[in-house]
Amino acid sequence: MTEQTPDFFQNTIAGEPAPTAPPEAAEPPLPPVRRKPLLLPYILFTIFILTALPGPLFFAALFLPGPNKEAKTIIIPRGTSVQEIGRILDQNNLLINPLLFRGMARMMAHNQLQAGEYTFEPGQSVVEITAMLRDGKTVLRQITVPEGLTSNDIVTLIRNTPDLTGDVPDIPEEGSLLPESYRYSYGENRAAIIERMEKDQRDTLAQLWETRAKDLPLTSPGEALILASIVEKETGKMAEERARVAGVFYNRLKRKMPLQTDPTVIYALTKGEKALGRSLTRADLSTPSPFNTYLNAGLPPAPICNPGRAALEAALNPESHDLLYFVANGSGGHSFSRTLNEHNKNVSHWQSLHRP
């Protein structure tokens, strides 16, 4: 009995390919994936801007020219806080930003800023302004003390100088102050200026004493100061005569002759507290006083004024000559002579110039 082979096998046997299974239904395509934006780089960049960028901007602002267009002089009172100083500067249009100034005051000066009078130039930066206040670069004023003033006169001058503070409690010793031009700041203490003048006189006298001429009839710098004060009063503005006048006094001292100098008699009468206001009389020349060099030989007991450096130099390095007398010549200087006879003639000439 012949069995029939199924068609499936028949086709395979015959070499025909077997039929494939029917394809399944195709799946619909997936929608495109939407990627979420990466926020982290933006966040990091924002943090960088907020943290790194203000630093350079801050330091750049410190050196930018300020808004001030003209020089301004401002007084910072004593005891003013940094915050108040910043307010004063800002009110005067000197700062780009008061907060920058306060920051620099802390960084550069630990909030230790100095009071005083300051002149700020146009366009100064915050750093420059802070440095000025930190270093106390205040406006320097000047007072000139003329040579030959008494200590009382100098103290009166200092007391009448504006923009100084405090008082001079005591009149310094005569001759202890060096006449000179002194610079001071607004609000400086008057007594401090007097102390500077005393120190300068001590230092100057000590220096010049070391360079004095040999064989001077002096035993101490104090005696040199006394003689210099007399030279100062006798010569006034005639600087070229100081060494010659000093030489006259040394010649008289060596011969034990009285110095017979009018300024010592004037000091005997006034004690340096006021001007005499008149000419000396014969009675004045006979007034008993240790300062009267018509009655007493040698040097007076103390200076009669405060001599300047030039008079000190002349007293310690006098001109060498044999002159013993001098008298005013009517033209601001003196006529010098070796003998009393010559001197009397010069005196007569001077008197003739003053007769009505």
Sequence and secondary structure as in RCSB ss.txt:
>XXXX:A:sequence
MTEQTPDFFQNTIAGEPAPTAPPEAAEPPLPPVRRKPLLLPYILFTIFILTALPGPLFFAALFLPGPNKEAKTII
IPRGTSVQEIGRILDQNNLLINPLLFRGMARMMAHNQLQAGEYTFEPGQSVVEITAMLRDGKTVLRQITVPEGLT
SNDIVTLIRNTPDLTGDVPDIPEEGSLLPESYRYSYGENRAAIIERMEKDQRDTLAQLWETRAKDLPLTSPGEAL
ILASIVEKETGKMAEERARVAGVFYNRLKRKMPLQTDPTVIYALTKGEKALGRSLTRADLSTPSPFNTYLNAGLP
PAPICNPGRAALEAALNPESHDLLYFVANGSGGHSFSRTLNEHNKNVSHWQSLHRP
>XXXX:A:secstr
      HHHHHHHTT                        HHHHHHHHHHHHTTHHHHHHHHHTS  S  S EEEE
E TT  HHHHHHHHHHTT  S HHHHHHHHHHHHTT    EEEEE TT  HHHHHHHHHHT   EEEEE  TT  
HHHHHHHHHT TT BS   S   TT S   EEEEETT BHHHHHHHHHHHHHHHHHHHHHT  TT S SSHHHHH
HHHHHHHHHHTT GGGHHHHHHHHHHHHHTT     HHHHHHHHHTTSS   S   HHHHT   TT TTTS S  
SS SS   HHHHHHHHS       EEEE SSSSEEEESSHHHHHHHHHHHHHHT  
